[in-house]
Amino acid sequence: MTSSRSAVVIGLMSGTSLDGISAAAARFTLRNEAIDAELLGYVSRAYTPGERSRLAAALQAASPAEYCRLNVDLGHWLADAAVAVAAHAGVDLRDVAAIASHGQTVWHEPGHSTWQTGEPAVIAERTGVPVVSGFRARDVAAGGQGAPLVPIADRLLFAAPAHWRLLQNLGGIGNVTVVPPGGHASEVRAFDTGPGVGVIDAVVRALRPELPYDTDGHLALAGSAVREVVDACLAEPYFASPPPKSTGRELFSADYVARFMDACRQARPTASDEDLVATAVSLTARSIGDAYRRFVPEPADEVVLSGGGARNPALVSAIRAAVAPRQVRVFDELFFDGEAKEAVAFALLGYLHLNHLPGNVPSATGAQGPRVLGTFTPA
């Protein structure tokens, strides 16, 4: 590749935390084998309680009619987010090369299948912009986990030039990318560490239905973790299984959260709401520390946190303790708003698709080789 190609792509992401849709407009420029990225704008479209309830119900079980309707309705919500971020960024939709939509994962079964919903045809009709979607399916078809997919951005956009870096995302699920100096592809590894904020948020919503999450970590900071419950949770086979591996709400489900809360109350009958939230925070932090000890032999002394969980001081503090003596930094300090990172990563996947370039990292997903990811829906 010797040409220079520039394009604006909008990335859309709805994660396992079900907070809402993250939308980022970014300009990518391909120069030889390097890609430069500029974040033009970022918005978050929060789900209403009713929308969140429909999505949460669909992740458990729904009728064919509801799955059909939700697919189209989510397509409209995603289109709303795309229009909003274009306006926020001051970008005319006619100048957008593509919208890259991850949609919402309904079911993810590594080694067999993966299912994301959010009708791309609706997005294309509403915006007049081509849509690239369905990014995970090709990697799964090639024998991969279909996740994590953010490592391509970690390698191409966020590597440190002279030292190893651990890029830890804290969405609903936690995942880490081990990036060598310069982001050399052959040495990049990534895997899901376990829960990110998914279990924390679910506990908060069960205890305080009026709260979408633990704002500024206030509840967790006022509580103390039930250590024996976290010890028992970390005995779950997923945590001991070696990478490549991925997980989601199929494991850390509503039933899992209910059992988790019951276990806290049985182990400590006087446990307060704050103690339960603190225990969920400890589970995420300790699972990350445990994963690094087991599966990261590389000399990576820097951890960079991104995603919604990086806004939670209680979780950040717990992670610092769990991964010490590694240095922990927040993504925003080095790049841009860390909550935009996953949406930018999917925008990058859309850009790579347009340029017929592979978007997976086989050493991260376990796929048989590099693959161009996504399905194209014309405007």
Secondary structure, DSSP 8 states (H G I E B T S, - for coil): ---EEEEEEEEEEE-TT-SEEEEEEEEEEEETTEEEEEEEEEEEEE--HHHHHHHHHHTT---HHHHHHHHHHHHHHHHHHHHHHHHHHT--GGGEEEEEEEEEEEEEETTTEEEEES-HHHHHHHHSS-EEE-HHHHHHHTTS-----THHHHHHTS--SSS-EEEEEESSEEEEEEE-GGG-GGG-EEEEEEESSHHHHHHHHHH-TT-SS-GGGHHHHTS---HHHHHHHTTSHHHHS-SS----TTTS-HHHHHHHHHHHHHH-TT--HHHHHHHHHHHHHHHHHHHHHHH--S---EEEEESGGGG-HHHHHHHHHHHTTSEEEEHHHHSS-GGGHHHHHHHHHHHHHHTT-----HHHH--SS-----EEE--
